[in-house]
Amino acid sequence: MRHSFYLSLAAWLIRADLRREERVWRRKVSRSAYDIPWNNPYLLRDIGLEADGRAIGRSINEDQHVTRRMHLLRQFISLRIPT
């Protein structure tokens, strides 16, 4: 037995409304993931930022950074094929 046209239309409209609500909710959630709490210094510190928005600091000291950089440069120079 076939459903009436109005019943099919109503079911289609309900599904469309549910999809729209799902899209709105996903958009809201994805935007809130990038919402940074600029007015709360404690939350900023928890995510690794100073009150002015800069990063708190390097995870390694300067000597380790320079050593790693020199090692990578030596590798790059030694891997170049002379032509």
mmCIF file as gemmi writes it, N, C-alpha and C atoms, coordinates in Angstrom:
data_model
loop_
_atom_site.group_PDB
_atom_site.id
_atom_site.type_symbol
_atom_site.label_atom_id
_atom_site.label_alt_id
_atom_site.label_comp_id
_atom_site.label_asym_id
_atom_site.label_entity_id
_atom_site.label_seq_id
_atom_site.pdbx_PDB_ins_code
_atom_site.Cartn_x
_atom_site.Cartn_y
_atom_site.Cartn_z
_atom_site.occupancy
_atom_site.B_iso_or_equiv
_atom_site.pdbx_formal_charge
_atom_site.auth_seq_id
_atom_site.auth_asym_id
_atom_site.pdbx_PDB_model_num
ATOM 1 N N . MET Axp A 1 ? 0.831 -1.17 0 1 0 ? 1 A 1
ATOM 2 C CA . MET Axp A 1 ? 0 0 0 1 0 ? 1 A 1
ATOM 3 C C . MET Axp A 1 ? 0.887 1.249 0 1 0 ? 1 A 1
ATOM 4 N N . ARG Axp A 2 ? 0.491 2.215 -0.764 1 0 ? 2 A 1
ATOM 5 C CA . ARG Axp A 2 ? 1.304 3.399 -0.929 1 0 ? 2 A 1
ATOM 6 C C . ARG Axp A 2 ? 0.898 4.484 0.064 1 0 ? 2 A 1
ATOM 7 N N . HIS Axp A 3 ? 1.939 5.188 0.62 1 0 ? 3 A 1
ATOM 8 C CA . HIS Axp A 3 ? 1.645 6.281 1.55 1 0 ? 3 A 1
ATOM 9 C C . HIS Axp A 3 ? 1.14 7.494 0.781 1 0 ? 3 A 1
ATOM 10 N N . SER Axp A 4 ? 0.443 8.338 1.479 1 0 ? 4 A 1
ATOM 11 C CA . SER Axp A 4 ? -0.067 9.536 0.825 1 0 ? 4 A 1
ATOM 12 C C . SER Axp A 4 ? 1.087 10.491 0.542 1 0 ? 4 A 1
ATOM 13 N N . PHE Axp A 5 ? 0.864 11.369 -0.38 1 0 ? 5 A 1
ATOM 14 C CA . PHE Axp A 5 ? 1.871 12.343 -0.771 1 0 ? 5 A 1
ATOM 15 C C . PHE Axp A 5 ? 2.215 13.259 0.406 1 0 ? 5 A 1
ATOM 16 N N . TYR Axp A 6 ? 1.209 13.661 1.163 1 0 ? 6 A 1
ATOM 17 C CA . TYR Axp A 6 ? 1.429 14.577 2.286 1 0 ? 6 A 1
ATOM 18 C C . TYR Axp A 6 ? 2.233 13.91 3.405 1 0 ? 6 A 1
ATOM 19 N N . LEU Axp A 7 ? 1.99 12.622 3.628 1 0 ? 7 A 1
ATOM 20 C CA . LEU Axp A 7 ? 2.751 11.907 4.646 1 0 ? 7 A 1
ATOM 21 C C . LEU Axp A 7 ? 4.217 11.78 4.223 1 0 ? 7 A 1
ATOM 22 N N . SER Axp A 8 ? 4.466 11.478 2.959 1 0 ? 8 A 1
ATOM 23 C CA . SER Axp A 8 ? 5.841 11.392 2.449 1 0 ? 8 A 1
ATOM 24 C C . SER Axp A 8 ? 6.534 12.753 2.523 1 0 ? 8 A 1
ATOM 25 N N . LEU Axp A 9 ? 5.793 13.813 2.176 1 0 ? 9 A 1
ATOM 26 C CA . LEU Axp A 9 ? 6.348 15.158 2.228 1 0 ? 9 A 1
ATOM 27 C C . LEU Axp A 9 ? 6.692 15.547 3.668 1 0 ? 9 A 1
ATOM 28 N N . ALA Axp A 10 ? 5.819 15.219 4.6 1 0 ? 10 A 1
ATOM 29 C CA . ALA Axp A 10 ? 6.063 15.54 5.999 1 0 ? 10 A 1
ATOM 30 C C . ALA Axp A 10 ? 7.305 14.805 6.508 1 0 ? 10 A 1
ATOM 31 N N . ALA Axp A 11 ? 7.447 13.526 6.164 1 0 ? 11 A 1
ATOM 32 C CA . ALA Axp A 11 ? 8.624 12.766 6.592 1 0 ? 11 A 1
ATOM 33 C C . ALA Axp A 11 ? 9.888 13.366 5.991 1 0 ? 11 A 1
ATOM 34 N N . TRP Axp A 12 ? 9.818 13.771 4.733 1 0 ? 12 A 1
ATOM 35 C CA . TRP Axp A 12 ? 10.984 14.371 4.071 1 0 ? 12 A 1
ATOM 36 C C . TRP Axp A 12 ? 11.365 15.7 4.726 1 0 ? 12 A 1
ATOM 37 N N . LEU Axp A 13 ? 10.374 16.515 5.06 1 0 ? 13 A 1
ATOM 38 C CA . LEU Axp A 13 ? 10.644 17.795 5.706 1 0 ? 13 A 1
ATOM 39 C C . LEU Axp A 13 ? 11.221 17.608 7.106 1 0 ? 13 A 1
ATOM 40 N N . ILE Axp A 14 ? 10.75 16.61 7.839 1 0 ? 14 A 1
ATOM 41 C CA . ILE Axp A 14 ? 11.289 16.342 9.172 1 0 ? 14 A 1
ATOM 42 C C . ILE Axp A 14 ? 12.751 15.92 9.07 1 0 ? 14 A 1
ATOM 43 N N . ARG Axp A 15 ? 13.073 15.029 8.104 1 0 ? 15 A 1
ATOM 44 C CA . ARG Axp A 15 ? 14.462 14.615 7.924 1 0 ? 15 A 1
ATOM 45 C C . ARG Axp A 15 ? 15.342 15.804 7.532 1 0 ? 15 A 1
ATOM 46 N N . ALA Axp A 16 ? 14.843 16.678 6.668 1 0 ? 16 A 1
ATOM 47 C CA . ALA Axp A 16 ? 15.61 17.861 6.261 1 0 ? 16 A 1
ATOM 48 C C . ALA Axp A 16 ? 15.855 18.775 7.459 1 0 ? 16 A 1
ATOM 49 N N . ASP Axp A 17 ? 14.851 18.937 8.323 1 0 ? 17 A 1
ATOM 50 C CA . ASP Axp A 17 ? 15.012 19.776 9.502 1 0 ? 17 A 1
ATOM 51 C C . ASP Axp A 17 ? 16.034 19.179 10.465 1 0 ? 17 A 1
ATOM 52 N N . LEU Axp A 18 ? 16.009 17.859 10.636 1 0 ? 18 A 1
ATOM 53 C CA . LEU Axp A 18 ? 16.995 17.203 11.501 1 0 ? 18 A 1
ATOM 54 C C . LEU Axp A 18 ? 18.405 17.371 10.958 1 0 ? 18 A 1
ATOM 55 N N . ARG Axp A 19 ? 18.574 17.248 9.642 1 0 ? 19 A 1
ATOM 56 C CA . ARG Axp A 19 ? 19.899 17.449 9.033 1 0 ? 19 A 1
ATOM 57 C C . ARG Axp A 19 ? 20.377 18.891 9.225 1 0 ? 19 A 1
ATOM 58 N N . ARG Axp A 20 ? 19.452 19.851 9.092 1 0 ? 20 A 1
ATOM 59 C CA . ARG Axp A 20 ? 19.818 21.251 9.281 1 0 ? 20 A 1
ATOM 60 C C . ARG Axp A 20 ? 20.251 21.516 10.73 1 0 ? 20 A 1
ATOM 61 N N . GLU Axp A 21 ? 19.5 20.968 11.677 1 0 ? 21 A 1
ATOM 62 C CA . GLU Axp A 21 ? 19.872 21.139 13.076 1 0 ? 21 A 1
ATOM 63 C C . GLU Axp A 21 ? 21.232 20.503 13.373 1 0 ? 21 A 1
ATOM 64 N N . GLU Axp A 22 ? 21.499 19.368 12.773 1 0 ? 22 A 1
ATOM 65 C CA . GLU Axp A 22 ? 22.797 18.703 12.964 1 0 ? 22 A 1
ATOM 66 C C . GLU Axp A 22 ? 23.931 19.56 12.405 1 0 ? 22 A 1
ATOM 67 N N . ARG Axp A 23 ? 23.728 20.163 11.228 1 0 ? 23 A 1
ATOM 68 C CA . ARG Axp A 23 ? 24.741 21.041 10.642 1 0 ? 23 A 1
ATOM 69 C C . ARG Axp A 23 ? 24.991 22.263 11.506 1 0 ? 23 A 1
ATOM 70 N N . VAL Axp A 24 ? 23.92 22.861 12.027 1 0 ? 24 A 1
ATOM 71 C CA . VAL Axp A 24 ? 24.063 24.04 12.893 1 0 ? 24 A 1
ATOM 72 C C . VAL Axp A 24 ? 24.831 23.664 14.158 1 0 ? 24 A 1
ATOM 73 N N . TRP Axp A 25 ? 24.509 22.525 14.74 1 0 ? 25 A 1
ATOM 74 C CA . TRP Axp A 25 ? 25.186 22.083 15.954 1 0 ? 25 A 1
ATOM 75 C C . TRP Axp A 25 ? 26.664 21.817 15.688 1 0 ? 25 A 1
ATOM 76 N N . ARG Axp A 26 ? 26.979 21.128 14.583 1 0 ? 26 A 1
ATOM 77 C CA . ARG Axp A 26 ? 28.386 20.858 14.247 1 0 ? 26 A 1
ATOM 78 C C . ARG Axp A 26 ? 29.16 22.137 14.01 1 0 ? 26 A 1
ATOM 79 N N . ARG Axp A 27 ? 28.546 23.097 13.339 1 0 ? 27 A 1
ATOM 80 C CA . ARG Axp A 27 ? 29.213 24.369 13.089 1 0 ? 27 A 1
ATOM 81 C C . ARG Axp A 27 ? 29.499 25.086 14.405 1 0 ? 27 A 1
ATOM 82 N N . LYS Axp A 28 ? 28.545 25.049 15.319 1 0 ? 28 A 1
ATOM 83 C CA . LYS Axp A 28 ? 28.718 25.696 16.625 1 0 ? 28 A 1
ATOM 84 C C . LYS Axp A 28 ? 29.83 25.02 17.416 1 0 ? 28 A 1
ATOM 85 N N . VAL Axp A 29 ? 29.877 23.705 17.404 1 0 ? 29 A 1
ATOM 86 C CA . VAL Axp A 29 ? 30.904 22.968 18.141 1 0 ? 29 A 1
ATOM 87 C C . VAL Axp A 29 ? 32.273 23.214 17.538 1 0 ? 29 A 1
ATOM 88 N N . SER Axp A 30 ? 32.377 23.215 16.214 1 0 ? 30 A 1
ATOM 89 C CA . SER Axp A 30 ? 33.686 23.425 15.594 1 0 ? 30 A 1
ATOM 90 C C . SER Axp A 30 ? 34.19 24.843 15.826 1 0 ? 30 A 1
ATOM 91 N N . ARG Axp A 31 ? 33.302 25.809 15.859 1 0 ? 31 A 1
ATOM 92 C CA . ARG Axp A 31 ? 33.736 27.18 16.143 1 0 ? 31 A 1
ATOM 93 C C . ARG Axp A 31 ? 34.172 27.326 17.59 1 0 ? 31 A 1
ATOM 94 N N . SER Axp A 32 ? 33.499 26.649 18.496 1 0 ? 32 A 1
ATOM 95 C CA . SER Axp A 32 ? 33.873 26.777 19.904 1 0 ? 32 A 1
ATOM 96 C C . SER Axp A 32 ? 35.213 26.107 20.186 1 0 ? 32 A 1
ATOM 97 N N . ALA Axp A 33 ? 35.64 25.195 19.322 1 0 ? 33 A 1
ATOM 98 C CA . ALA Axp A 33 ? 36.945 24.559 19.507 1 0 ? 33 A 1
ATOM 99 C C . ALA Axp A 33 ? 38.073 25.566 19.319 1 0 ? 33 A 1
ATOM 100 N N . TYR Axp A 34 ? 37.829 26.623 18.528 1 0 ? 34 A 1
ATOM 101 C CA . TYR Axp A 34 ? 38.853 27.627 18.279 1 0 ? 34 A 1
ATOM 102 C C . TYR Axp A 34 ? 38.599 28.921 19.038 1 0 ? 34 A 1
ATOM 103 N N . ASP Axp A 35 ? 37.652 28.903 19.94 1 0 ? 35 A 1
ATOM 104 C CA . ASP Axp A 35 ? 37.333 30.086 20.722 1 0 ? 35 A 1
ATOM 105 C C . ASP Axp A 35 ? 38.311 30.182 21.886 1 0 ? 35 A 1
ATOM 106 N N . ILE Axp A 36 ? 39.237 31.122 21.817 1 0 ? 36 A 1
ATOM 107 C CA . ILE Axp A 36 ? 40.285 31.246 22.832 1 0 ? 36 A 1
ATOM 108 C C . ILE Axp A 36 ? 39.797 32.192 23.927 1 0 ? 36 A 1
ATOM 109 N N . PRO Axp A 37 ? 39.914 31.795 25.189 1 0 ? 37 A 1
ATOM 110 C CA . PRO Axp A 37 ? 39.43 32.631 26.305 1 0 ? 37 A 1
ATOM 111 C C . PRO Axp A 37 ? 40.41 33.761 26.619 1 0 ? 37 A 1
ATOM 112 N N . TRP Axp A 38 ? 40.408 34.838 25.82 1 0 ? 38 A 1
ATOM 113 C CA . TRP Axp A 38 ? 41.399 35.905 25.97 1 0 ? 38 A 1
ATOM 114 C C . TRP Axp A 38 ? 41.283 36.639 27.291 1 0 ? 38 A 1
ATOM 115 N N . ASN Axp A 39 ? 40.119 36.638 27.927 1 0 ? 39 A 1
ATOM 116 C CA . ASN Axp A 39 ? 39.944 37.402 29.16 1 0 ? 39 A 1
ATOM 117 C C . ASN Axp A 39 ? 40.238 36.584 30.413 1 0 ? 39 A 1
ATOM 118 N N . ASN Axp A 40 ? 40.69 35.344 30.271 1 0 ? 40 A 1
ATOM 119 C CA . ASN Axp A 40 ? 40.982 34.51 31.434 1 0 ? 40 A 1
ATOM 120 C C . ASN Axp A 40 ? 42.454 34.081 31.397 1 0 ? 40 A 1
ATOM 121 N N . PRO Axp A 41 ? 43.328 34.72 32.183 1 0 ? 41 A 1
ATOM 122 C CA . PRO Axp A 41 ? 44.764 34.396 32.118 1 0 ? 41 A 1
ATOM 123 C C . PRO Axp A 41 ? 45.085 32.972 32.577 1 0 ? 41 A 1
ATOM 124 N N . TYR Axp A 42 ? 44.26 32.407 33.441 1 0 ? 42 A 1
ATOM 125 C CA . TYR Axp A 42 ? 44.52 31.059 33.932 1 0 ? 42 A 1
ATOM 126 C C . TYR Axp A 42 ? 44.28 30.016 32.841 1 0 ? 42 A 1
ATOM 127 N N . LEU Axp A 43 ? 43.191 30.186 32.08 1 0 ? 43 A 1
ATOM 128 C CA . LEU Axp A 43 ? 42.942 29.268 30.969 1 0 ? 43 A 1
ATOM 129 C C . LEU Axp A 43 ? 43.974 29.453 29.858 1 0 ? 43 A 1
ATOM 130 N N . LEU Axp A 44 ? 44.396 30.698 29.628 1 0 ? 44 A 1
ATOM 131 C CA . LEU Axp A 44 ? 45.44 30.946 28.625 1 0 ? 44 A 1
ATOM 132 C C . LEU Axp A 44 ? 46.729 30.223 29.012 1 0 ? 44 A 1
ATOM 133 N N . ARG Axp A 45 ? 47.084 30.284 30.285 1 0 ? 45 A 1
ATOM 134 C CA . ARG Axp A 45 ? 48.292 29.605 30.74 1 0 ? 45 A 1
ATOM 135 C C . ARG Axp A 45 ? 48.146 28.087 30.592 1 0 ? 45 A 1
ATOM 136 N N . ASP Axp A 46 ? 46.936 27.56 30.8 1 0 ? 46 A 1
ATOM 137 C CA . ASP Axp A 46 ? 46.704 26.126 30.646 1 0 ? 46 A 1
ATOM 138 C C . ASP Axp A 46 ? 46.931 25.663 29.212 1 0 ? 46 A 1
ATOM 139 N N . ILE Axp A 47 ? 46.609 26.519 28.229 1 0 ? 47 A 1
ATOM 140 C CA . ILE Axp A 47 ? 46.816 26.119 26.838 1 0 ? 47 A 1
ATOM 141 C C . ILE Axp A 47 ? 48.166 26.583 26.304 1 0 ? 47 A 1
ATOM 142 N N . GLY Axp A 48 ? 48.983 27.216 27.154 1 0 ? 48 A 1
ATOM 143 C CA . GLY Axp A 48 ? 50.35 27.547 26.766 1 0 ? 48 A 1
ATOM 144 C C . GLY Axp A 48 ? 50.546 28.932 26.209 1 0 ? 48 A 1
ATOM 145 N N . LEU Axp A 49 ? 49.7 29.879 26.586 1 0 ? 49 A 1
ATOM 146 C CA . LEU Axp A 49 ? 49.839 31.244 26.092 1 0 ? 49 A 1
ATOM 147 C C . LEU Axp A 49 ? 49.981 32.218 27.25 1 0 ? 49 A 1
ATOM 148 N N . GLU Axp A 50 ? 50.728 33.31 26.989 1 0 ? 50 A 1
ATOM 149 C CA . GLU Axp A 50 ? 50.803 34.395 27.95 1 0 ? 50 A 1
ATOM 150 C C . GLU Axp A 50 ? 49.525 35.228 27.85 1 0 ? 50 A 1
ATOM 151 N N . ALA Axp A 51 ? 49.361 36.211 28.719 1 0 ? 51 A 1
ATOM 152 C CA . ALA Axp A 51 ? 48.158 37.042 28.713 1 0 ? 51 A 1
ATOM 153 C C . ALA Axp A 51 ? 48.051 37.872 27.436 1 0 ? 51 A 1
ATOM 154 N N . ASP Axp A 52 ? 49.197 38.193 26.802 1 0 ? 52 A 1
ATOM 155 C CA . ASP Axp A 52 ? 49.154 38.979 25.568 1 0 ? 52 A 1
ATOM 156 C C . ASP Axp A 52 ? 49.051 38.117 24.319 1 0 ? 52 A 1
ATOM 157 N N . GLY Axp A 53 ? 48.982 36.787 24.458 1 0 ? 53 A 1
ATOM 158 C CA . GLY Axp A 53 ? 48.777 35.906 23.322 1 0 ? 53 A 1
ATOM 159 C C . GLY Axp A 53 ? 50.021 35.219 22.813 1 0 ? 53 A 1
ATOM 160 N N . ARG Axp A 54 ? 51.201 35.571 23.352 1 0 ? 54 A 1
ATOM 161 C CA . ARG Axp A 54 ? 52.432 34.911 22.916 1 0 ? 54 A 1
ATOM 162 C C . ARG Axp A 54 ? 52.581 33.565 23.605 1 0 ? 54 A 1
ATOM 163 N N . ALA Axp A 55 ? 53.362 32.685 22.999 1 0 ? 55 A 1
ATOM 164 C CA . ALA Axp A 55 ? 53.612 31.379 23.606 1 0 ? 55 A 1
ATOM 165 C C . ALA Axp A 55 ? 54.427 31.548 24.88 1 0 ? 55 A 1
ATOM 166 N N . ILE Axp A 56 ? 54.214 30.664 25.844 1 0 ? 56 A 1
ATOM 167 C CA . ILE Axp A 56 ? 54.889 30.787 27.143 1 0 ? 56 A 1
ATOM 168 C C . ILE Axp A 56 ? 56.395 30.64 27 1 0 ? 56 A 1
ATOM 169 N N . GLY Axp A 57 ? 56.863 29.723 26.222 1 0 ? 57 A 1
ATOM 170 C CA . GLY Axp A 57 ? 58.306 29.573 26.052 1 0 ? 57 A 1
ATOM 171 C C . GLY Axp A 57 ? 58.627 28.334 25.245 1 0 ? 57 A 1
ATOM 172 N N . ARG Axp A 58 ? 59.903 28.175 24.954 1 0 ? 58 A 1
ATOM 173 C CA . ARG Axp A 58 ? 60.327 26.994 24.209 1 0 ? 58 A 1
ATOM 174 C C . ARG Axp A 58 ? 60.338 25.784 25.125 1 0 ? 58 A 1
ATOM 175 N N . SER Axp A 59 ? 60.1 24.621 24.532 1 0 ? 59 A 1
ATOM 176 C CA . SER Axp A 59 ? 60.122 23.399 25.333 1 0 ? 59 A 1
ATOM 177 C C . SER Axp A 59 ? 61.551 22.887 25.52 1 0 ? 59 A 1
ATOM 178 N N . ILE Axp A 60 ? 62.502 23.377 24.676 1 0 ? 60 A 1
ATOM 179 C CA . ILE Axp A 60 ? 63.906 22.991 24.828 1 0 ? 60 A 1
ATOM 180 C C . ILE Axp A 60 ? 64.734 24.265 24.973 1 0 ? 60 A 1
ATOM 181 N N . ASN Axp A 61 ? 65.912 24.127 25.569 1 0 ? 61 A 1
ATOM 182 C CA . ASN Axp A 61 ? 66.735 25.329 25.739 1 0 ? 61 A 1
ATOM 183 C C . ASN Axp A 61 ? 67.463 25.666 24.434 1 0 ? 61 A 1
ATOM 184 N N . GLU Axp A 62 ? 68.124 26.793 24.431 1 0 ? 62 A 1
ATOM 185 C CA . GLU Axp A 62 ? 68.732 27.315 23.203 1 0 ? 62 A 1
ATOM 186 C C . GLU Axp A 62 ? 69.882 26.435 22.7 1 0 ? 62 A 1
ATOM 187 N N . ASP Axp A 63 ? 70.686 25.856 23.612 1 0 ? 63 A 1
ATOM 188 C CA . ASP Axp A 63 ? 71.799 25.001 23.201 1 0 ? 63 A 1
ATOM 189 C C . ASP Axp A 63 ? 71.303 23.759 22.452 1 0 ? 63 A 1
ATOM 190 N N . GLN Axp A 64 ? 70.251 23.139 22.968 1 0 ? 64 A 1
ATOM 191 C CA . GLN Axp A 64 ? 69.698 21.969 22.294 1 0 ? 64 A 1
ATOM 192 C C . GLN Axp A 64 ? 69.128 22.343 20.93 1 0 ? 64 A 1
ATOM 193 N N . HIS Axp A 65 ? 68.505 23.506 20.858 1 0 ? 65 A 1
ATOM 194 C CA . HIS Axp A 65 ? 67.935 23.962 19.595 1 0 ? 65 A 1
ATOM 195 C C . HIS Axp A 65 ? 69.033 24.165 18.548 1 0 ? 65 A 1
ATOM 196 N N . VAL Axp A 66 ? 70.121 24.822 18.939 1 0 ? 66 A 1
ATOM 197 C CA . VAL Axp A 66 ? 71.225 25.077 18.013 1 0 ? 66 A 1
ATOM 198 C C . VAL Axp A 66 ? 71.891 23.77 17.606 1 0 ? 66 A 1
ATOM 199 N N . THR Axp A 67 ? 72.08 22.846 18.556 1 0 ? 67 A 1
ATOM 200 C CA . THR Axp A 67 ? 72.697 21.556 18.251 1 0 ? 67 A 1
ATOM 201 C C . THR Axp A 67 ? 71.867 20.783 17.241 1 0 ? 67 A 1
ATOM 202 N N . ARG Axp A 68 ? 70.561 20.75 17.446 1 0 ? 68 A 1
ATOM 203 C CA . ARG Axp A 68 ? 69.688 20.041 16.517 1 0 ? 68 A 1
ATOM 204 C C . ARG Axp A 68 ? 69.711 20.681 15.135 1 0 ? 68 A 1
ATOM 205 N N . ARG Axp A 69 ? 69.724 22.014 15.104 1 0 ? 69 A 1
ATOM 206 C CA . ARG Axp A 69 ? 69.739 22.726 13.826 1 0 ? 69 A 1
ATOM 207 C C . ARG Axp A 69 ? 71.039 22.441 13.058 1 0 ? 69 A 1
ATOM 208 N N . MET Axp A 70 ? 72.174 22.46 13.759 1 0 ? 70 A 1
ATOM 209 C CA . MET Axp A 70 ? 73.45 22.175 13.104 1 0 ? 70 A 1
ATOM 210 C C . MET Axp A 70 ? 73.502 20.739 12.59 1 0 ? 70 A 1
ATOM 211 N N . HIS Axp A 71 ? 72.968 19.809 13.361 1 0 ? 71 A 1
ATOM 212 C CA . HIS Axp A 71 ? 72.948 18.406 12.941 1 0 ? 71 A 1
ATOM 213 C C . HIS Axp A 71 ? 72.132 18.251 11.649 1 0 ? 71 A 1
ATOM 214 N N . LEU Axp A 72 ? 70.978 18.906 11.603 1 0 ? 72 A 1
ATOM 215 C CA . LEU Axp A 72 ? 70.151 18.812 10.4 1 0 ? 72 A 1
ATOM 216 C C . LEU Axp A 72 ? 70.829 19.471 9.2 1 0 ? 72 A 1
ATOM 217 N N . LEU Axp A 73 ? 71.516 20.584 9.423 1 0 ? 73 A 1
ATOM 218 C CA . LEU Axp A 73 ? 72.231 21.229 8.319 1 0 ? 73 A 1
ATOM 219 C C . LEU Axp A 73 ? 73.374 20.346 7.809 1 0 ? 73 A 1
ATOM 220 N N . ARG Axp A 74 ? 74.103 19.698 8.71 1 0 ? 74 A 1
ATOM 221 C CA . ARG Axp A 74 ? 75.172 18.783 8.286 1 0 ? 74 A 1
ATOM 222 C C . ARG Axp A 74 ? 74.602 17.625 7.477 1 0 ? 74 A 1
ATOM 223 N N . GLN Axp A 75 ? 73.471 17.087 7.922 1 0 ? 75 A 1
ATOM 224 C CA . GLN Axp A 75 ? 72.832 16.006 7.161 1 0 ? 75 A 1
ATOM 225 C C . GLN Axp A 75 ? 72.438 16.477 5.774 1 0 ? 75 A 1
ATOM 226 N N . PHE Axp A 76 ? 71.879 17.663 5.686 1 0 ? 76 A 1
ATOM 227 C CA . PHE Axp A 76 ? 71.453 18.185 4.401 1 0 ? 76 A 1
ATOM 228 C C . PHE Axp A 76 ? 72.633 18.384 3.449 1 0 ? 76 A 1
ATOM 229 N N . ILE Axp A 77 ? 73.723 18.912 3.963 1 0 ? 77 A 1
ATOM 230 C CA . ILE Axp A 77 ? 74.908 19.148 3.123 1 0 ? 77 A 1
ATOM 231 C C . ILE Axp A 77 ? 75.52 17.825 2.671 1 0 ? 77 A 1
ATOM 232 N N . SER Axp A 78 ? 75.559 16.838 3.552 1 0 ? 78 A 1
ATOM 233 C CA . SER Axp A 78 ? 76.179 15.564 3.185 1 0 ? 78 A 1
ATOM 234 C C . SER Axp A 78 ? 75.3 14.753 2.237 1 0 ? 78 A 1
ATOM 235 N N . LEU Axp A 79 ? 73.996 14.992 2.215 1 0 ? 79 A 1
ATOM 236 C CA . LEU Axp A 79 ? 73.11 14.222 1.346 1 0 ? 79 A 1
ATOM 237 C C . LEU Axp A 79 ? 72.979 14.808 -0.053 1 0 ? 79 A 1
ATOM 238 N N . ARG Axp A 80 ? 73.488 16.018 -0.273 1 0 ? 80 A 1
ATOM 239 C CA . ARG Axp A 80 ? 73.381 16.626 -1.599 1 0 ? 80 A 1
ATOM 240 C C . ARG Axp A 80 ? 74.276 15.858 -2.567 1 0 ? 80 A 1
ATOM 241 N N . ILE Axp A 81 ? 73.733 15.612 -3.738 1 0 ? 81 A 1
ATOM 242 C CA . ILE Axp A 81 ? 74.47 14.881 -4.757 1 0 ? 81 A 1
ATOM 243 C C . ILE Axp A 81 ? 75.221 15.904 -5.61 1 0 ? 81 A 1
ATOM 244 N N . PRO Axp A 82 ? 76.564 15.826 -5.655 1 0 ? 82 A 1
ATOM 245 C CA . PRO Axp A 82 ? 77.3 16.787 -6.481 1 0 ? 82 A 1
ATOM 246 C C . PRO Axp A 82 ? 77.103 16.488 -7.968 1 0 ? 82 A 1
ATOM 247 N N . THR Axp A 83 ? 76.764 17.501 -8.707 1 0 ? 83 A 1
ATOM 248 C CA . THR Axp A 83 ? 76.565 17.308 -10.154 1 0 ? 83 A 1
ATOM 249 C C . THR Axp A 83 ? 77.431 18.243 -10.939 1 0 ? 83 A 1
